[in-house]
Amino acid sequence: MNLLAIDTATESCSAALWVNGKLYHRSTTQPRLHAELILPFIDELLEESNINKKDLEGLVVGQGPGAFTGVRIGAGVVQGLALALDIPVVAVSNLKTLAFTAYQRLETDEQRTVLVATDARMNEVYSAKYLIEGKIIKQLTEESVGQASDVDVSNVEAYIGSGFTVYQELVDFAKIHPCHSETNVYSQAKEMLLMVKGEFTDLATGVENIEPVYLREP
């Protein structure tokens, strides 16, 4: 399938395209320019892959948790494309995407417990814990937003996310735990696409069923 993925929910703005078994992608970290950048990214990818919008068969979008404005931008762009092209959508958790990123970088299919914690601003983090074994990712705890001191760091074998570079409690945890870590990293559309492309048909739904995830009230 020809699949397009976009993610504007975090500081990183990214788009990825899967065409004939080949992955194309664009990414930049310019938090206040997502609305201006995402549509040109899509046009560039379509031109590079030599297909048109009408050739797209499905969409993938980062649904959050993340910045209110960024989550809404992604949802709006996908809504417009899905309605215009009459194609299905898969919404993906930004935290689960980072767990998948950790799986890729661990380079092992052995079972690992991964803690994802990203900066939510306002002295809080978005966090969740996952069990990964190969490409199977099982969510162990609910996605939540709260103080870094309240994050459960027990029985963690790997960790990932910007929260480990921002908040002292998590910075201290990272210093004294030698387990595999990725701290200066954001969710990316290409990982979202790679994570769901094999199951896209089973996961896909109409765009009217897609709901952004904020966790925190606006």
C-alpha positions in Angstrom: 0.0 0.0 0.0 1.0 3.6 -0.5 0.9 5.0 3.0 1.6 8.6 4.3 2.4 9.3 7.9 2.6 12.7 9.6 3.5 13.7 13.2 3.3 17.2 14.5 2.4 16.5 18.1 5.9 17.2 19.6 8.8 19.5 19.0 9.6 17.5 15.9 7.6 17.9 12.7 7.9 14.9 10.4 6.3 13.1 7.4 7.0 9.7 5.9 5.8 8.0 2.8 5.9 4.2 2.0 5.7 3.5 -1.7 6.5 0.2 -3.4 8.5 -1.0 -0.4 10.6 2.1 -0.2 10.5 4.7 2.7 10.8 8.4 2.1 10.8 10.9 5.0 11.3 14.5 6.1 11.9 15.8 9.6 12.9 19.0 11.4 12.7 20.3 15.0 11.2 23.8 14.7 8.3 23.8 17.2 6.5 26.9 16.1 6.6 26.2 12.3 4.7 22.9 12.1 1.7 24.4 10.3 4.0 26.0 7.7 6.2 22.9 7.2 4.0 19.8 7.1 2.2 20.4 3.8 5.4 21.3 1.9 7.0 18.1 3.5 4.1 16.1 2.0 4.4 17.7 -1.4 8.2 17.0 -1.4 7.7 13.3 -0.5 5.1 12.9 -3.2 7.3 14.5 -5.8 10.4 12.4 -4.7 8.4 9.2 -4.9 6.8 10.1 -8.2 3.2 9.6 -7.1 0.2 11.9 -6.6 -2.1 12.4 -3.7 -4.8 10.4 -5.4 -2.4 7.4 -5.3 -2.4 7.4 -1.5 -4.2 4.4 0.0 -4.0 5.2 3.7 -2.8 7.7 6.3 -1.1 7.4 9.7 -1.1 10.3 12.2 0.5 10.9 15.7 -2.5 11.4 17.9 -0.6 12.6 21.0 -0.1 13.0 23.8 1.7 16.2 22.9 1.3 19.9 22.4 -2.3 21.0 22.0 -1.5 23.0 18.8 0.7 20.3 17.3 -1.8 17.5 17.9 -4.6 19.6 16.3 -2.4 20.5 13.3 -1.8 16.8 12.6 -5.5 15.9 13.1 -6.6 18.7 10.8 -4.2 17.8 8.0 -5.2 14.1 8.1 -8.9 14.9 8.3 -8.6 17.1 5.2 -6.7 14.5 3.2 -8.8 11.5 4.3 -12.1 13.2 3.4 -10.8 14.5 0.1 -9.3 11.2 -0.9 -11.8 8.9 0.8 -9.1 6.8 2.5 -8.7 5.2 5.9 -6.6 6.4 8.8 -4.6 4.8 11.7 -3.9 7.0 14.7 -0.8 6.2 16.7 0.3 7.0 20.2 3.4 9.2 20.3 4.6 7.4 23.4 4.1 4.0 21.9 6.1 5.2 18.8 9.0 6.0 21.1 8.7 2.5 22.6 9.0 1.1 19.0 12.0 3.4 18.4 13.6 1.9 21.5 13.0 -1.6 20.1 14.7 -0.7 16.9 17.7 0.8 18.7 18.0 -2.0 21.2 18.7 -4.4 18.2 17.4 -7.4 20.1 14.2 -9.4 20.1 14.6 -10.3 23.8 12.0 -9.1 26.2 12.6 -5.6 27.6 10.6 -3.3 29.8 10.8 0.2 28.4 9.8 3.5 30.2 8.9 6.3 27.9 8.9 9.8 29.4 8.6 13.0 27.4 8.6 16.7 28.4 5.0 17.9 28.7 6.1 21.4 29.8 4.6 23.0 33.0 7.0 20.9 35.0 5.3 17.7 34.0 6.0 14.7 31.8 3.9 12.4 29.6 4.8 8.8 30.5 3.9 5.1 30.0 5.7 1.8 30.5 5.8 -0.9 27.7 6.9 -4.5 27.4 8.6 -5.1 24.1 9.5 -8.5 22.7 10.5 -8.3 19.1 8.0 -6.2 17.2 5.3 -6.9 19.8 4.7 -3.9 22.0 2.4 -4.3 25.0 1.4 -1.3 27.1 1.9 -2.0 30.8 0.6 1.3 32.3 -1.8 3.9 31.2 -0.5 7.0 29.4 -0.4 9.7 32.0 0.7 13.3 32.6 2.2 14.4 36.0 5.3 15.3 38.0 8.5 13.6 37.1 8.8 12.5 40.7 5.6 10.4 40.4 6.9 8.4 37.4 7.3 4.7 38.2 10.9 3.8 37.4 10.8 0.3 38.9 11.9 -2.7 36.9 12.9 -0.7 33.9 15.4 -2.2 31.5 15.5 0.6 29.0 14.2 4.2 28.8 13.6 6.8 26.1 12.3 10.3 25.8 13.1 14.0 26.4 11.9 13.8 30.0 15.2 12.2 31.0 17.1 15.4 29.9 14.8 18.0 31.4 13.6 16.9 34.9 16.1 16.3 37.7 14.5 13.2 39.1 14.7 11.5 35.7 18.1 12.9 35.0 19.3 11.4 38.3 17.7 8.1 37.4 19.4 8.0 34.0 22.8 8.8 35.6 22.8 5.8 38.0 21.1 3.2 35.8 23.3 1.7 33.0 20.4 0.3 31.1 20.0 1.2 27.4 18.8 4.8 27.0 17.8 7.3 24.3 17.1 10.7 25.8 17.5 13.3 23.0 14.9 11.8 20.7 11.3 12.6 19.6 8.7 10.5 18.0 8.9 10.4 14.2 6.4 9.7 11.4 8.8 7.2 9.8 8.7 5.0 13.0 4.9 5.4 13.1 4.7 4.1 9.6 7.1 1.2 10.1 5.3 0.2 13.3 1.8 -0.1 11.7 2.3 -0.7 8.0 2.1 -4.5 8.3 -1.2 -4.3 10.2 -2.6 -1.2 8.5 -5.7 -2.8 7.1 -6.7 -4.3 10.5 -6.0 -1.1 12.4 -7.5 1.4 10.0 -10.7 3.3 10.5 -12.6 6.2 9.1 -11.2 9.7 10.0 -14.4 10.5 11.9 -13.3 8.0 14.5 -9.9 9.5 15.2 -9.6 11.4 18.5 -6.6 13.4 19.5 -5.1 12.5 22.9 -4.2 15.5 25.1 -4.2 13.9 28.6 -4.1 17.5 30.0 -7.2 19.7 29.8 -6.6 22.7 27.4 
